[in-house]
Amino acid sequence: MYAIAAKVLHSTTKLPQKQIFFLKKYLWKLCDWEQWPLPFFKFPMGIVWLWFCLKSRSLWFFSSSNPTLEFGGFEGEGKKEMYPQMPPGTYPKTVFSHPGQSAEEVVERVISEKFQFPVAVKPDVGMKGLLLRKIGNTEQLAGFHRRCPVEYMVQEWVDLPIELGVFYFRYPDSPHGKISGLSWKEPIEVLGDGQSPLLDLIKNAPRAAARMEELTKKHAENLHRILPAGEKYQLTLAANRLRGARLHNLAHEIDAPQVPVAENFPMPLKNRPQKGQEPPPPFGKGWGKIF
């Protein structure tokens, strides 16, 4: 749909190239539903949420889904809260830092834990890729620490070809769960042609062009670099919709042999019901009042 509209725009207007570029930018946002404002999608869910609040007589009815996490993991939970409940090896090597520490202390801790650069840094309580950075050396780490106003984590850099989102749930009284969704997160990237500088590649890639101001600031040092033909250049670190990533539905792969790895993920002891213990009551039966 966007491609057709863009061709019509080029063939029927004599506007300057700069104005055509901005028209194409907004045309892309209009044609691609993933670029639409989040409230457009959240409004219908808000109605459903209010219904469940009334039904359960609680604003926080969802907290029982993960009783060991703040608000059940809906919002505000930190990795520092999650990781102790997860088996070693299921998350990257991590150390936590806070603004009260000196930059020298943080660097010394990272070196003593034998981290290899680059490393990833991001807030303990984060969302949508906020303050996610790739740190290449101790000087950059010290600089990030001095500017970061919140508690954050330093993690080993994981460089794998794809990133997946796995939506898995299991009821407390059941030994088996279910994978309800599987998606591939495709970040924004451009492909070199051996002739065009990075700036032109960004302009000619619709998803990248829609975030021109953000990406030109982020990659200012490389805008005039000519990428070799076939070389991929990733423009964003965080693979989420807010940062322009595209999500591909892989629901048809859920029954593939590699997916049931989630079944081997041990349930935290705090969440595991004791012998003879009844599961939590259903909505509307003893879940408390709204306030």
N, C-alpha and C positions, 0 to 999 in steps of 0.2 A: 504493500500500500504506500509506504514512504517512497520507494523507488519510483513508482508511477507519478506520485504527486511532485517529486523533485524534477522529473523530466518535463512535466507540464510547466512547472515554474520557470525552468530554463528556456523553454521554447516559446513562452507567451509573454515574457517580460523583458524589458530593456533596462532594468535597474542596474546600478553599479554592483560590481562583484561583492563588495563589502555588505551591501544591503541584502543581496541574495543569500550570502552566507548566514546572516542572522535570521532571515526568514526560514532557511532550511533547518536551522537549529531549533526554532520553535515548532516547525512542522514535524520534526522528528519526535519531539516531546508529545505532540498531539497524537501522532500515529502509534507510538509505542506505549502501551498501557503501563509498562513497568516504570515509566517516567512520570506518571500521574501522581498528584499529591497524596500522601498517605491518609489524610482524613477522609478522602473519597472512599477508601476501602474500610477504614476503621469505623465509620459511622454505623453501617449495618451491624458490625460486631458489637458495638456499644449497646445496641438494643437487646441483643442476645445476652450480653453481660448483665444488664439491668434485670432481665427476666430471671436469670439464675440467682442474682442477689436476692430478689424477692422470694424465690422458691426455697432458697436455703436459709433465708433470714440472716445473711452475713455478707458484708462487702468483700470479705476475703475468703470466700468459699473455696477458692482454688488452692489455698495454702496447704491443705491436707494432701495434695498430690505429691508433694515433696516436703514432708514435715521437718526435715533437718535443714532446710534452706529458708532464708528470709523470703517471705511472701511466696513460698513454694517455688522459688526460682522465676517468678513472673517478672520481677524488676528489683534492682538494688542488691542482688546477691553478688558476692565477690568470689574470685577464684580461690582465695585463701580459705574460704568457707567450704568450697567443693573438693579441692584436691586431697585433703586428709581422708576423705571418704572414698577415694578412688584407689584401686590397686596400683602399685608402682609399675611404671612402664606404659601406662595408658595415657600419659601426657608428657610433654617435653620437660627436660630438666629445668627447674625453676628456682629462682631466689626472689624474695620480696624485699622491697626497699620503701622507705618513707621519707618525707621532706625533712624530718628531724635529724637524719643522718647526714654526715658530710659526704661530699663527692668522693673523697679519698677512701672513706670506709666502704662505699659501694664498689668502687673499682677494685679494692683489695679483696673484697668478698668474692667478686666475680672471678678474679684471677685464682684465688685459693680453691674455688670450686672447679677449676680447670675448664672453664668455658672457652670455646673456640669462636673467634669473630668470623663473620658477622653474627650478632645476636638480635633478637626481637625484644622490644620494650613496649609495654602497654599498661594502662591503668588496671588496678585490681578489680575495681568496679567500672567496667567500661561497656560501651555499646557502639555498634555501627562503625567500628574502625577508628573511634576517637583516640587521638594521640598515639596510634600505632606507628612505630618507627623501626626502621632497619638501621642498626648501629654497627659501624665498621671497625671501630677501634676504641681504646680507652678514653681518648680525648673527647670523642663524640658522646660517649656514655656520661662522662663527667659534665659536659655541657647540657645534656638532656636532663640530668638530675637537678642541676641548678635552676632550670626553668620549669620543671614539673611541679605543680602545686599539690599533687595528690599521691597517695600510696600507689606504687606500681610494681610490676614484676619484670624481671629479666629472664628470658627464656632462650634456650638454644634454638638456632635458626633451622627450621625444617623446610628443606627444598625438595618438594615432590611435584610431579607433573600435573596432578589434578587435586582439587579439594572437593570433598563430598559433604553434604549435610544429611545426617541419618536421624530420622525421627522415630524413636523407640520408646515404648511404654510397657510397663508390667505392673499388674495389681499386686499389692503387698501379700495377699494370701495365695498367690499363684507362682509356681516355679518357672513358668514360661511367659514370655511377653510377645509383643508383636511389633514389627516395623511397619509404621503407618505411612511413611513417606521417605523417598530417597531422591536427592537432587545433586546435580553437578553444578558447582559455582564457577562460572567463567568470568574472570576479571577483564577489565578493558586492556587490550593490547593492540599494537599495530604491527604490520608486516613490512619489512624493508624491501625496497625494489632496486637498490643500488644507485638510485639517481636523486630521489626526493629527500630533503632534510626532514627531521622529525616533526618540525612545525607543520609542514605540508601534509604529512601523513596523519597528524592529529586532525587537521581541518577536513580531510577527506574521509575520515572514519566517523559516521554519524554519532555513535555513542560517545566517542571522545570529543567531538566538536560540541556536543551539548554541554560539556564541562570545560570549555576552552579556558576560561579565566583561571580556574583551579589548577588545571594540568600545565598550563604555560608557566605558572609560578613555581610549581613543584619540579618541573624539568627544565628550568631556565638555562642551566649550564649545558644542556644537550640539544637545545632546540635547532641548532644549525648543523648538528651531526647527521651525516648521511649513513643510513643503515645499509649494510650489505644485503644483497638480494636474498630473500628467504629468512632473514634473521627476525625473530620475534622480540618485541620490546614491550614489557609489561608496564603500564602506566599507573596502576594502583596496586597497593599492597593488600588492602582489605577487600575480600571478595563478597561484598554484600550489595543489595539493591541500591542503597543510598549512595554508594560509591561507584555506581554505574555498572556493576556486575550483572551478568545475565544468568538466570537460574534455569537449568534444563531438567525437566522431569524424567527421572529414571525409574518410575514405578514398575515398569516392566522387568526390571532387573532384581526386584526384591526377592524373588525365589532362587536367584542364582547361588551357587555353592559358597561364594565368598561372603555373602551378606550375613549368614547366621552367626558371625563372630560376636554379635551383640548378645547372643544367648549365653556365651561364656563369660560375660561381664558380671562379676560377683555383685550381689545386692549388698549395700552397706549394712553393717550389723545393726546400726541404729534404726534402719527402715524395716528390718526383717521381723515379722511378727513372731512372738514367742509361741511355744506349743500351747494350743488351747485358746490362744488369744483371738478375739473376734476382729474382723476387718472394720475399718471406719464406717459409721452409719451413713446411709444415703442422704442425698439432699433433703433438707426440710425436717430431719429427725435428729434433734439434739445438737445442731451445729452452731448454736448460739444466736445472739441477737445481732442486729445490724451494727450497733455501736457497743 
